[in-house]
Amino acid sequence: MPVIVELTGITAPATFPRVPEALAALWRSMRVLPLSDLQHDWFGYYLTRPEAAAQVTRTLQRDGDLTLAFSLTDSRRQHLLRVRPVPLPHAAPAPPN
């Protein structure tokens, strides 16, 4: 499933062909951020555990998107980790008979 991911206020939206690649890229970006130890451990687990891609895919199928909030230790501003499916192109109208 192709997805669009972003860390609001930190990274621009990026498109990935599959959920596992998207989660790996999110973790590469997040693991260098100034997160609290708890947030670092939690996001590391959530994004890299063996069943992460399957869980995120189920969430996307059920809810349409995934949004998780986090804060950097050097700022009070809240950021969002967002994952959403790439919108399907609209089908072309059927030709007239």
Secondary structure, DSSP 8 states (H G I E B T S, - for coil): --EEEEETTTS--EEESSHHHHHHHHHHHHTTS---HHHHHHHHHHHHSTTHHHHHHHHHHHHS-EEEEEE-TT---EEEEEEEE------------
